[in-house]
């Protein structure tokens, strides 16, 4: 019978919990070590607080210059660009400040271009990237891919209590892994990701990328369920910004995405 093995880690200013249902404790410990290595490697690549990260290097480039980045960095920026387009600018990894009342707000997403062979080119100096809105989810997806390659079927990956990825079941008798969605109760999450964003902890800290002003939808929290943890992570932030009509239209175009609002 499978046993539950839990492992904790701290990275990206976030507590992580890796839970594996397996009868072999040694195999579970090895799997956790591999997951932690993935998390740490991605933090080294994506952190804007590390001078050696690719994100920091991109910020130091002069206009017209380009550099090779890691596969993970490239794919994160590729996803960020896709979500920016799909949400009509509601998700933007270049937002790092509020606009003044007399300022015309423009997105920094047009300051960089994805080139061949994992190269990124900037059109203006001073590119300011913050991949915190999808980096943790991206790490969960990478761990899930690694676990699939090694036939690790049942695991629950928790990034800071806000983004989760569930693989398989908690036990043979369970339909999945229990995950809380606030007023909606607890659901059994299986081979799906769930991410939440809201204002309860940090207050009105999210800026509307389309205006540069604080979000004023009146919405306190959103939950997004879909297959990709990185996508759920990004969309949970975007749906705090989007109007009800925009969310409805997005979900109609993407039926694999479920959005809950509180």
KEVEX-348178 format. One record per residue (C-alpha): z, y, x. Coordinates in steps of 0.25 Angstrom, whole numbers, plus 5000, padded with zeros to 4 digits. Layout:
<recs>
{rec {Z Y X}},
...
</recs>
This chain:
<recs>
{rec {5000 5000 5000}},
{rec {4996 5014 5005}},
{rec {5008 5023 5010}},
{rec {5008 5038 5009}},
{rec {5008 5045 5023}},
{rec {5009 5060 5024}},
{rec {5007 5069 5036}},
{rec {5009 5084 5038}},
{rec {5002 5094 5047}},
{rec {5002 5109 5048}},
{rec {4989 5116 5051}},
{rec {4981 5128 5046}},
{rec {4994 5134 5042}},
{rec {4995 5123 5032}},
{rec {5003 5111 5030}},
{rec {4995 5098 5028}},
{rec {4999 5085 5023}},
{rec {4990 5072 5025}},
{rec {4994 5061 5015}},
{rec {4988 5047 5017}},
{rec {4990 5035 5008}},
{rec {4988 5023 5018}},
{rec {4996 5010 5021}},
{rec {4994 5013 5036}},
{rec {5004 5024 5041}},
{rec {4997 5024 5055}},
{rec {4983 5026 5049}},
{rec {4988 5037 5040}},
{rec {4995 5044 5052}},
{rec {4981 5043 5060}},
{rec {4974 5049 5048}},
{rec {4984 5061 5047}},
{rec {4982 5064 5062}},
{rec {4967 5064 5060}},
{rec {4969 5074 5048}},
{rec {4978 5083 5056}},
{rec {4968 5083 5067}},
{rec {4957 5088 5057}},
{rec {4966 5099 5052}},
{rec {4969 5104 5065}},
{rec {4955 5104 5070}},
{rec {4950 5112 5058}},
{rec {4961 5122 5060}},
{rec {4957 5124 5074}},
{rec {4943 5127 5069}},
{rec {4945 5135 5057}},
{rec {4958 5143 5059}},
{rec {4956 5158 5060}},
{rec {4970 5159 5067}},
{rec {4965 5151 5079}},
{rec {4956 5159 5089}},
{rec {4949 5146 5093}},
{rec {4945 5142 5079}},
{rec {4930 5143 5075}},
{rec {4934 5152 5064}},
{rec {4940 5162 5075}},
{rec {4928 5160 5084}},
{rec {4919 5164 5072}},
{rec {4927 5176 5070}},
{rec {4925 5181 5084}},
{rec {4910 5179 5084}},
{rec {4901 5191 5085}},
{rec {4890 5194 5075}},
{rec {4878 5184 5076}},
{rec {4886 5174 5085}},
{rec {4888 5160 5081}},
{rec {4897 5148 5086}},
{rec {4897 5133 5084}},
{rec {4909 5129 5075}},
{rec {4915 5115 5072}},
{rec {4910 5107 5061}},
{rec {4923 5110 5053}},
{rec {4922 5125 5054}},
{rec {4907 5125 5051}},
{rec {4909 5116 5038}},
{rec {4921 5125 5034}},
{rec {4912 5137 5035}},
{rec {4901 5130 5028}},
{rec {4910 5126 5016}},
{rec {4916 5140 5016}},
{rec {4902 5146 5015}},
{rec {4898 5137 5004}},
{rec {4910 5140 4995}},
{rec {4908 5155 4998}},
{rec {4894 5153 4992}},
{rec {4899 5144 4980}},
{rec {4910 5153 4976}},
{rec {4902 5165 4977}},
{rec {4911 5171 4988}},
{rec {4925 5167 4982}},
{rec {4928 5159 4994}},
{rec {4926 5166 5008}},
{rec {4932 5161 5021}},
{rec {4929 5175 5027}},
{rec {4939 5183 5018}},
{rec {4951 5187 5027}},
{rec {4955 5201 5021}},
{rec {4955 5209 5008}},
{rec {4945 5220 5006}},
{rec {4949 5235 5005}},
{rec {4947 5242 4992}},
{rec {4935 5250 4997}},
{rec {4929 5238 5005}},
{rec {4916 5230 5001}},
{rec {4920 5216 5003}},
{rec {4910 5206 5010}},
{rec {4912 5192 5013}},
{rec {4912 5187 5028}},
{rec {4905 5174 5024}},
{rec {4892 5181 5027}},
{rec {4897 5183 5041}},
{rec {4894 5169 5046}},
{rec {4883 5159 5045}},
{rec {4883 5144 5046}},
{rec {4873 5140 5057}},
{rec {4868 5126 5061}},
{rec {4876 5117 5070}},
{rec {4889 5122 5065}},
{rec {4887 5136 5070}},
{rec {4892 5149 5063}},
{rec {4886 5162 5065}},
{rec {4893 5175 5062}},
{rec {4885 5188 5057}},
{rec {4897 5197 5060}},
{rec {4908 5197 5069}},
{rec {4922 5195 5065}},
{rec {4920 5184 5055}},
{rec {4934 5181 5048}},
{rec {4935 5167 5043}},
{rec {4947 5160 5036}},
{rec {4944 5146 5032}},
{rec {4958 5144 5027}},
{rec {4952 5142 5013}},
{rec {4945 5129 5016}},
{rec {4949 5125 5030}},
{rec {4961 5116 5025}},
{rec {4952 5110 5015}},
{rec {4941 5107 5025}},
{rec {4951 5100 5034}},
{rec {4955 5091 5022}},
{rec {4941 5087 5020}},
{rec {4939 5084 5035}},
{rec {4951 5075 5034}},
{rec {4946 5068 5022}},
{rec {4933 5065 5029}},
{rec {4940 5060 5041}},
{rec {4949 5051 5032}},
{rec {4936 5046 5024}},
{rec {4930 5042 5038}},
{rec {4943 5034 5041}},
{rec {4944 5027 5027}},
{rec {4957 5035 5024}},
{rec {4956 5035 5009}},
{rec {4969 5040 5003}},
{rec {4974 5054 5008}},
{rec {4979 5067 5003}},
{rec {4977 5079 5012}},
{rec {4985 5092 5009}},
{rec {4982 5105 5015}},
{rec {4994 5114 5013}},
{rec {4996 5110 4998}},
{rec {4984 5118 4994}},
{rec {4972 5109 4998}},
{rec {4972 5094 4996}},
{rec {4962 5082 4998}},
{rec {4965 5069 4992}},
{rec {4958 5056 4997}},
{rec {4960 5044 4988}},
{rec {4973 5040 4982}},
{rec {4988 5042 4985}},
{rec {4990 5028 4981}},
{rec {4983 5016 4974}},
{rec {4989 5020 4961}},
{rec {4986 5035 4962}},
{rec {4973 5041 4957}},
{rec {4973 5051 4969}},
{rec {4983 5060 4976}},
{rec {4992 5070 4968}},
{rec {4989 5084 4969}},
{rec {4995 5096 4962}},
{rec {4986 5106 4955}},
{rec {4997 5115 4950}},
{rec {4998 5117 4935}},
{rec {4987 5107 4934}},
{rec {4997 5096 4939}},
{rec {4994 5085 4949}},
{rec {4981 5078 4950}},
{rec {4977 5065 4958}},
{rec {4967 5070 4969}},
{rec {4958 5060 4974}},
{rec {4947 5062 4984}},
{rec {4947 5077 4980}},
{rec {4953 5090 4986}},
{rec {4961 5100 4979}},
{rec {4964 5114 4984}},
{rec {4973 5125 4978}},
{rec {4973 5140 4981}},
{rec {4982 5151 4975}},
{rec {4991 5163 4976}},
{rec {5005 5157 4975}},
{rec {5008 5156 4989}},
{rec {5001 5168 4996}},
{rec {4999 5177 4984}},
{rec {4986 5184 4982}},
{rec {4980 5181 4995}},
{rec {4966 5177 4992}},
{rec {4955 5187 4993}},
{rec {4943 5187 4984}},
{rec {4932 5185 4995}},
{rec {4922 5192 4986}},
{rec {4930 5205 4985}},
{rec {4940 5205 4996}},
{rec {4951 5207 4986}},
{rec {4963 5198 4982}},
{rec {4959 5188 4971}},
{rec {4963 5192 4957}},
{rec {4959 5181 4948}},
{rec {4973 5179 4943}},
{rec {4972 5164 4947}},
{rec {4984 5159 4955}},
{rec {4979 5146 4960}},
{rec {4967 5137 4960}},
{rec {4965 5122 4963}},
{rec {4951 5116 4967}},
{rec {4948 5101 4967}},
{rec {4936 5095 4974}},
{rec {4932 5085 4984}},
{rec {4932 5094 4997}},
{rec {4945 5100 5001}},
{rec {4939 5112 5008}},
{rec {4931 5115 4996}},
{rec {4943 5114 4987}},
{rec {4951 5123 4997}},
{rec {4940 5134 4997}},
{rec {4938 5133 4982}},
{rec {4952 5135 4979}},
{rec {4952 5148 4986}},
{rec {4939 5152 4979}},
{rec {4943 5149 4965}},
{rec {4955 5158 4967}},
{rec {4945 5169 4968}},
{rec {4934 5165 4958}},
{rec {4934 5169 4944}},
{rec {4936 5158 4933}},
{rec {4921 5159 4930}},
{rec {4917 5157 4944}},
{rec {4926 5145 4946}},
{rec {4920 5139 4933}},
{rec {4906 5141 4938}},
{rec {4909 5135 4952}},
{rec {4916 5123 4946}},
{rec {4904 5121 4937}},
{rec {4895 5121 4949}},
{rec {4904 5112 4957}},
{rec {4910 5102 4947}},
{rec {4917 5094 4959}},
{rec {4926 5106 4960}},
{rec {4938 5108 4951}},
{rec {4946 5121 4950}},
{rec {4959 5123 4944}},
{rec {4966 5137 4942}},
{rec {4980 5141 4940}},
</recs>
